Amino acid sequence: QALSEIEGMGGRGSNLHEMRVRPLAKRRVDMHSFCNPSSFQRSPFLSARGNFANIFQGSTEEGYKAYHADKYDEDKNPNGIINFGTSENKLCFDLMSKRLTQADMNVMDPSLLQYPDWKGHLFLREEVARFLTYYCKAPAPLKAENVIVLNGCGSLFSALATVLCDPGEAVLIATPFYGGITQSVFLYGNVKLVYVYLDSKITGTSTRPFQLTVDKLEKALQDARAEGVTIRALILLNPQNPLGDIYSLSELRDYLEFAKRHELHAIVDEIYMLSVFDESATFHSVLGMDRLPDPQRTHVMWGITKDFAVSGIRFGTLYTENQDVANAVASLCYFHGVCGPIQHKVAQLLRDRGESVAPYWINQVYLRANHARLKAAHTYVTDELKTLGVPFLNRNAGFFVWIDFRKYLKTGTFEEELLLWKRFLDNKVLLSCGKAFECSEPGWFRIIFADKTNRLQLGMQRIRKVLEEREQEILAEEKEQPCQSDQDGKADSTEEVIFVSRHQDPICASSSSLGDLIGLLQQQMRSSDWLQKNTAEQFA
């Protein structure tokens, strides 16, 4: 709506903030939630769509641009910005650089320098099918004809939104979610997102924080339809970014049955499927299900960017049994293709089987080392958070921890959240604030832990400094205004967001060891401000 109304104004010289843009309904993507048109001048060199893309880019990349202009370097720039905001695995350069420079990778056949099948070279699609069959535990061999290769999952989201939805239609997604999806589906296809808002409360059918349920999906869908919005698809992230949740098999089946019931396409992003770093957690791929509720409307995405720690190599793959969808997406591969030499390297990487049926180097060398490094880095960061008395979701997948900084917000607003985010950035550490993931509760942040020890240590020191300063400021303000409660506008009590077990509500932890219970009690005491509020002076 915003884009069409800007286009309808005509002319190229006016300021964007002078244009009337109708606010979108609450559950639809509102460009003003991450765009501030009043701070941008409309360019006379761009179309309305170009101006909109320019605003979008400028407002969402502030921290990323600051980081690239002032990167931390232990020797050259020790006071530079440490990036805990971009979801990259920086722990395995030694393994990947060695593997990608071995002799079998450096092949240059004529076919690699010519136009390929736009779905991707057949040798690569066959290798992807075999790879996914093995790691997704598919009940039957997957087929190369159902594989499409593009330059990253962002391009896949963009292509799928374009071929499944008409302009102005929408896709259902639970919040918080990886914010880059908004850019992918909106800027090209003018497709909106309808939010299924999740929160941290453990009530009713929600047995863990930010739990997605079918009831919540149903409500969001019916609310959108009541507003006249056409929903075409449901996006599922598994493992979930930024929460780190891994959906159980029964949950996946429930979500897919919901999509079938309403004739929605299910777009399942499994890009972190091999980044589950604890043996106690089990990942279930949609492709491993014995029976898909609606195979023709189920489309699964994966790529090497995260699981193989090579975010600079743009490679994503789509698996769909629907040949109409496959052919439509393939027609857009002309704009999003992967160059021939990279297709060869990826095929060699995925087929690294050695003498075993299973990929030998991947299983015996890379994944073992990667999982051990991820687990060690995750343990370091979460131990630091426990020491600080900061609540967080303790999960075992992905590169991130979802952290509750709500007690550092005096008024509990998104404006205050943004100020805290900027304060971290001023202290040379880049985090991602909850608003970037459309979180419904101000004060949640995502931190990336998949980094080297020296950067983790220094980054956590900088975070500690900001939090301790903020804590002292809040205490000083409370002394000046002892009768004013700082709970106004905040979410529910701190006790509801003390998450130190995987999917376990603390009050149900009776089966844990005594040490675990004592640790939980200590964290609750550290995280609570009861002692600070209920002083002898205030009682008097």
C-alpha positions in Angstrom: 0.0 0.0 0.0 2.8 2.4 0.9 4.6 1.8 -2.3 1.5 2.1 -4.5 0.5 5.3 -2.9 4.0 6.8 -3.3 3.8 5.8 -7.0 0.4 7.4 -7.3 1.7 10.8 -6.1 3.8 11.2 -9.3 6.7 13.6 -9.6 10.2 13.1 -8.4 11.2 16.1 -6.4 9.1 16.1 -3.2 10.1 14.8 0.2 8.8 11.4 1.3 7.5 12.7 4.6 5.2 15.1 2.8 3.3 12.1 1.3 0.3 10.7 3.0 0.8 7.0 3.5 -2.0 5.1 5.2 -0.8 3.1 8.2 -1.2 -0.6 7.7 -3.2 -2.8 10.1 -1.4 -4.1 13.2 -0.7 -7.5 11.9 0.7 -6.5 8.5 4.2 -5.4 7.8 4.4 -1.7 8.4 7.3 -0.1 6.6 7.4 2.7 9.1 8.5 0.2 11.8 11.9 0.1 10.3 11.8 3.1 7.8 11.8 6.7 8.9 10.9 8.6 5.7 11.2 12.0 7.4 15.0 11.6 7.6 15.4 10.9 3.9 15.2 13.2 0.9 13.5 11.7 -2.2 16.0 11.4 -5.0 15.0 12.9 -8.4 17.1 10.1 -10.0 15.1 7.2 -8.7 11.6 5.9 -9.3 9.1 5.7 -6.4 10.1 2.0 -6.0 13.8 3.0 -6.1 13.3 5.6 -3.5 11.5 3.1 -1.3 14.4 0.6 -1.7 16.8 3.4 -0.9 15.0 4.3 2.4 14.8 0.6 3.3 18.5 0.0 2.8 19.5 3.2 4.7 17.4 2.5 7.7 18.2 -1.2 8.3 21.9 -1.1 7.7 23.1 1.5 10.2 24.9 -0.9 12.5 26.3 -3.0 9.7 27.7 0.1 7.9 29.2 1.3 11.1 30.9 -2.0 11.7 32.4 -2.2 8.2 33.8 1.4 8.6 35.4 0.5 11.9 36.1 -3.2 12.1 37.8 -4.6 15.2 41.3 -6.0 14.4 43.5 -7.3 17.2 46.6 -5.6 15.8 45.4 -2.9 13.4 42.3 -1.6 15.1 41.9 -2.9 18.7 39.3 -0.3 19.5 37.1 -1.1 16.5 33.6 -2.5 16.6 33.1 -6.2 17.5 30.3 -7.7 15.4 27.9 -9.8 17.5 25.1 -8.8 15.3 25.6 -10.6 12.0 24.8 -14.3 12.0 28.1 -15.8 10.7 30.2 -18.7 11.9 33.7 -17.5 12.3 35.0 -20.6 14.1 35.9 -22.8 11.1 38.0 -20.8 8.7 41.0 -23.2 9.1 38.9 -26.2 8.2 37.0 -24.7 5.3 40.0 -22.8 3.7 42.0 -26.1 3.7 39.2 -28.1 2.2 38.2 -25.5 -0.5 41.8 -25.2 -1.7 42.5 -28.9 -2.2 43.3 -30.2 -5.7 39.9 -31.7 -6.4 38.3 -28.3 -6.0 40.4 -26.6 -8.6 38.8 -27.8 -11.8 38.0 -25.7 -14.8 36.0 -27.6 -17.4 34.6 -25.8 -20.4 31.0 -26.5 -19.2 31.7 -24.5 -16.0 32.4 -21.4 -18.1 29.2 -21.7 -20.1 25.6 -21.0 -19.4 24.2 -23.8 -17.2 20.7 -25.2 -16.9 19.1 -22.4 -14.9 18.1 -24.8 -12.2 21.7 -25.5 -11.7 24.2 -28.0 -13.2 22.7 -31.6 -13.1 25.9 -32.9 -11.3 25.3 -30.5 -8.5 21.5 -31.1 -8.2 22.2 -34.8 -8.0 24.7 -34.3 -5.2 22.3 -32.0 -3.3 19.6 -34.6 -3.6 21.9 -37.3 -2.2 23.2 -35.0 0.5 19.7 -34.0 1.7 18.5 -37.6 1.5 21.2 -38.6 4.0 21.2 -35.6 6.4 17.4 -35.1 6.4 16.9 -38.8 6.9 14.4 -38.9 4.0 12.4 -42.1 3.9 13.1 -42.5 0.1 15.8 -41.1 -2.1 15.2 -37.4 -3.0 15.2 -36.5 -6.7 17.5 -34.1 -8.5 14.6 -32.9 -10.7 13.1 -31.4 -7.5 16.2 -29.4 -6.7 16.8 -25.8 -7.7 20.0 -23.9 -7.0 20.1 -20.1 -6.4 22.7 -17.7 -5.0 21.5 -17.8 -1.3 18.3 -18.3 0.6 17.5 -14.6 0.5 17.1 -15.0 -3.3 15.0 -18.1 -2.7 12.6 -16.2 -0.4 12.3 -13.5 -3.0 11.7 -15.9 -5.8 9.1 -17.9 -3.9 7.2 -14.8 -2.8 7.1 -13.6 -6.4 5.8 -16.9 -7.9 3.4 -17.8 -5.0 1.9 -14.4 -4.3 0.5 -11.5 -6.3 1.5 -7.9 -5.3 -0.3 -6.9 -2.1 -0.9 -10.4 -0.9 0.8 -11.8 2.2 2.7 -14.5 3.9 2.2 -15.7 7.5 5.3 -15.7 9.8 5.8 -15.9 13.6 7.6 -13.2 15.4 10.4 -12.8 16.4 12.0 -13.8 13.1 15.1 -13.1 11.0 14.3 -9.6 9.6 16.1 -10.1 6.3 13.0 -12.0 5.1 11.0 -8.8 5.1 13.5 -7.3 2.6 13.5 -10.4 0.5 9.8 -10.8 0.0 8.8 -7.1 -0.1 11.3 -5.2 -2.2 11.0 -7.4 -5.3 7.5 -8.9 -5.1 5.7 -6.3 -3.1 4.5 -9.1 -0.9 3.6 -8.3 2.7 4.2 -10.3 5.9 1.4 -11.0 8.4 2.8 -11.5 11.9 1.9 -14.2 14.4 3.0 -12.4 17.5 4.6 -14.6 20.2 5.6 -13.6 23.7 7.6 -14.8 26.6 4.7 -15.8 28.9 4.3 -19.4 29.8 0.5 -19.7 30.0 -2.2 -22.0 28.7 -1.0 -24.1 25.8 2.4 -22.3 25.8 4.8 -24.5 27.7 7.9 -22.6 26.7 8.7 -18.9 25.9 7.8 -17.6 22.4 6.1 -20.9 21.6 4.3 -21.2 18.2 1.0 -23.0 18.4 -1.7 -23.7 15.9 -4.2 -21.6 17.9 -1.9 -18.6 17.4 -1.6 -19.3 13.7 -5.4 -19.6 13.3 -6.0 -16.3 15.1 -3.5 -14.4 13.0 -4.9 -15.9 9.8 -8.5 -15.1 10.7 -7.7 -11.6 11.8 -5.9 -10.9 8.5 -8.8 -12.4 6.5 -11.2 -10.2 8.4 -9.2 -7.2 7.3 -9.4 -8.4 3.6 -5.8 -9.6 3.4 -5.2 -12.6 1.2 -2.7 -15.1 2.8 -0.9 -17.4 0.4 1.8 -19.1 2.4 3.3 -19.8 5.8 7.0 -19.4 6.6 8.6 -21.7 9.2 12.2 -21.4 10.4 13.6 -24.6 11.8 15.9 -24.2 13.7 14.4 -20.9 14.6 16.3 -17.6 14.2 16.7 -15.8 16.6 15.2 -18.1 19.3 17.2 -21.2 18.6 14.1 -23.4 19.0 14.0 -26.8 17.2 10.5 -27.9 16.4 9.4 -31.4 17.4 8.1 -33.8 14.8 4.6 -33.4 16.2 4.8 -29.6 16.1 6.0 -29.7 12.5 3.1 -32.0 11.6 0.6 -29.7 13.3 1.9 -26.6 11.4 1.8 -28.4 8.0 -1.7 -29.8 8.7 -2.7 -26.2 9.5 -1.2 -25.0 6.2 -3.0 -27.8 4.3 -6.3 -27.1 5.9 -6.2 -23.5 4.6 -4.5 -24.3 1.3 -1.4 -22.4 2.2 2.1 -23.1 0.8 4.5 -24.1 3.6 8.0 -22.5 3.1 10.4 -24.3 5.5 13.8 -22.7 6.0 16.2 -25.3 7.5 19.5 -23.4 6.9 20.8 -24.2 10.4 20.0 -27.9 10.3 23.6 -29.1 10.8 24.3 -26.4 13.4 22.7 -28.3 16.2 25.7 -28.5 18.5 24.4 -30.6 21.5 23.7 -34.3 21.3 20.8 -33.9 23.6 18.9 -31.9 20.9 17.4 -33.7 17.9 16.6 -31.9 14.6 13.7 -33.2 12.5 13.7 -32.2 8.8 10.4 -31.8 7.0 12.0 -34.0 4.3 12.4 -36.8 6.8 8.7 -37.1 7.6 7.1 -40.4 6.5 4.2 -38.5 4.9 3.9 -34.8 4.1 0.3 -33.5 4.6 0.5 -31.5 1.3 3.6 -32.4 -0.8 2.6 -30.0 -3.6 2.6 -27.0 -1.3 5.6 -27.9 0.8 8.9 -26.3 -0.2 12.2 -26.7 1.8 15.2 -24.5 1.7 18.8 -25.1 2.8 22.2 -23.7 2.0 25.9 -24.0 2.9 26.2 -20.4 4.3 25.6 -21.2 7.9 26.3 -24.9 8.4 29.6 -24.8 6.5 30.7 -21.3 7.8 31.0 -19.7 4.3 28.6 -16.8 4.3 30.7 -15.2 1.5 29.8 -18.0 -0.8 26.2 -17.4 -2.0 24.6 -20.8 -2.4 21.0 -21.9 -1.5 18.9 -24.7 -2.7 15.2 -25.4 -2.8 13.5 -28.8 -2.8 9.9 -29.0 -4.0 7.9 -31.7 -5.6 5.7 -29.2 -7.3 7.1 -28.8 -10.8 5.1 -25.7 -11.6 6.7 -24.0 -8.6 10.1 -25.4 -9.6 9.9 -24.2 -13.2 8.6 -20.7 -12.1 11.5 -20.3 -9.6 13.9 -21.6 -12.2 12.8 -18.8 -14.6 14.1 -16.3 -12.0 17.4 -18.2 -11.7 18.7 -16.1 -14.6 18.9 -13.2 -12.1 20.1 -15.3 -9.1 22.4 -18.0 -10.6 25.5 -19.5 -9.1 28.7 -19.4 -11.2 30.0 -22.6 -12.7 33.2 -22.9 -10.7 31.4 -22.4 -7.4 28.8 -25.1 -8.4 31.7 -27.5 -8.9 33.3 -26.7 -5.5 29.9 -27.1 -3.7 29.3 -30.5 -5.4 32.8 -31.6 -4.3 32.2 -30.5 -0.8 28.8 -32.2 -0.5 30.1 -35.5 -2.0 33.1 -35.8 0.3 32.3 -39.4 1.2 35.7 -41.0 1.5 35.3 -44.8 1.6 32.1 -44.7 3.6 28.5 -44.3 2.4 28.2 -41.2 4.6 30.2 -38.1 3.8 33.5 -38.9 5.6 35.2 -35.5 5.9 31.9 -33.8 6.8 31.0 -36.2 9.5 34.4 -37.3 10.9 36.3 -34.0 10.6 34.2 -30.9 10.0 31.0 -31.5 11.9 32.8 -32.9 15.0 35.0 -29.9 15.2 32.3 -27.3 14.4 29.9 -28.6 17.0 32.6 -28.8 19.7 33.6 -25.2 18.9 30.0 -23.9 18.8 29.3 -25.6 22.1 32.4 -24.1 23.8 31.6 -20.6 22.5 27.9 -20.9 23.5 29.0 -22.1 27.0 31.3 -19.1 27.5 28.8 -16.5 26.5 25.9 -18.1 28.5 28.2 -18.4 31.6 29.0 -14.7 31.3 25.3 -13.9 31.1 24.6 -16.0 34.2 27.3 -14.1 36.0 25.6 -10.9 35.0 22.3 -12.2 36.2 20.8 -11.7 32.7 18.0 -14.1 31.6 18.2 -15.8 28.3 16.8 -18.7 26.3 19.2 -21.6 26.5 19.0 -23.5 23.2 21.4 -25.8 21.3 21.1 -24.7 17.7 22.3 -21.9 15.5 24.9 -19.2 16.4 22.8 -17.0 18.6 21.4 -16.5 22.1 18.1 -14.6 22.7 18.7 -12.4 25.7 16.3 -10.5 28.0 17.6 -7.0 28.7 14.2 -5.7 29.8 15.4 -4.8 33.3 17.8 -2.3 31.7 14.8 -0.4 30.2 13.3 2.1 32.6 10.0 2.6 30.7 10.0 -0.6 28.6 9.6 1.0 25.2 11.1 0.2 21.8 12.5 3.8 21.7 14.4 2.9 24.9 15.5 -0.4 23.4 16.9 1.5 20.4 18.8 3.8 22.7 20.3 0.8 24.5 21.3 -0.7 21.1 23.0 2.6 20.2 24.8 2.6 23.5 26.2 -0.8 22.8 27.3 0.4 19.4 28.9 3.5 20.9 30.9 1.2 23.1 32.1 -0.7 20.0 30.0 -3.8 20.1 27.2 -4.5 17.6 24.2 -6.5 18.7 20.7 -7.0 17.2 17.8 -5.5 19.0 14.4 -7.2 19.2 12.7 -4.7 17.0 14.8 -5.9 14.1 13.1 -9.2 14.5 9.6 -7.7 15.0 9.6 -8.9 18.6 6.4 -7.9 20.4 8.2 -7.2 23.7 10.8 -4.4 24.0 14.1 -5.3 25.6 15.1 -8.6 23.9 18.4 -8.7 22.0 20.2 -11.3 19.9 23.9 -12.0 20.4 26.0 -14.1 18.0 28.5 -16.3 19.8 30.1 -18.2 16.9 33.3 -16.2 17.2 36.9 -16.5 18.4 37.7 -16.5 22.1 39.6 -13.2 22.1 36.7 -11.3 20.5 34.1 -13.0 22.7 36.0 -12.0 25.8 36.5 -8.4 24.8 32.9 -8.1 23.4 31.4 -9.4 26.6 33.6 -7.0 28.6 32.1 -4.1 26.6 28.6 -5.4 27.1 29.2 -5.8 30.9 30.4 -2.2 31.0 27.3 -0.9 29.4 25.0 -2.9 31.5 26.7 -2.0 34.8 26.5 1.7 33.9 22.9 1.4 32.9 22.1 -0.4 36.2 23.7 2.4 38.2 21.7 5.0 36.3 18.4 3.3 37.0 19.2 3.0 40.7 20.1 6.7 40.8 16.8 7.6 39.1 14.9 5.4 41.5 16.5 7.2 44.5 15.4 10.5 43.1 11.9 9.3 42.4 11.3 6.6 45.1 7.5 6.5 44.6 7.5 5.9 40.9 7.4 2.3 39.7 9.6 1.3 36.9 7.3 -1.5 35.9 4.9 0.7 33.9 4.9 -0.4 30.3 7.1 -3.4 30.9 6.2 -7.0 30.2 5.3 -9.4 33.0 7.5 -10.2 36.0 11.2 -11.2 35.6 10.4 -14.6 37.0 8.6 -15.6 33.8 11.7 -15.1 31.7 14.3 -17.0 33.7 15.2 -19.5 31.1 18.2 -21.7 31.9 16.9 -25.0 30.8 16.2 -26.0 27.2 12.4 -26.2 27.1 11.7 -26.4 30.8 9.7 -24.1 32.9 11.8 -23.4 36.0 8.8 -24.2 38.3 8.8 -27.7 36.8 12.4 -28.4 37.4 11.9 -30.9 40.3 13.7 -33.6 38.4 16.9 -31.6 38.1 19.9 -32.1 40.3 20.2 -30.1 43.5 23.1 -28.2 41.9 20.9 -27.1 38.9 18.2 -26.0 41.3 20.6 -23.9 43.4 22.1 -22.4 40.2 18.6 -21.5 39.0 17.7 -19.9 42.4 21.0 -17.9 42.4 20.2 -16.7 38.9 16.7 -15.6 39.9 18.1 -13.7 42.8 20.7 -12.0 40.7 18.1 -11.2 38.0 15.5 -9.8 40.5 15.4 -6.2 41.5 13.3 -7.0 44.6 16.2 -6.4 47.0 17.0 -3.1 45.3 13.4 -1.8 45.5 12.5 -3.0 49.0 15.2 -1.3 51.1 14.9 -0.4 54.7 14.6 3.3 53.8 11.6 2.6 51.5 9.8 0.5 54.1 10.3 3.4 56.6 
